[in-house]
């Protein structure tokens, strides 16, 4: 019993997809937070 037949194929490089996904979600979130702070500042300062 020396053979290991459970070798899995190498996984594809998904770093670009992960970075794009974070960008896709993070950009609108950052813009929303920016607008929230801007509107809250206007609300409390007049």
Buried (B, 14 or more C-beta within 10 A) or exposed (E): EEEEEEEEEEEEEEEEEEEEEEEEEEEEEEEEEEEEEEEEEEEEEE
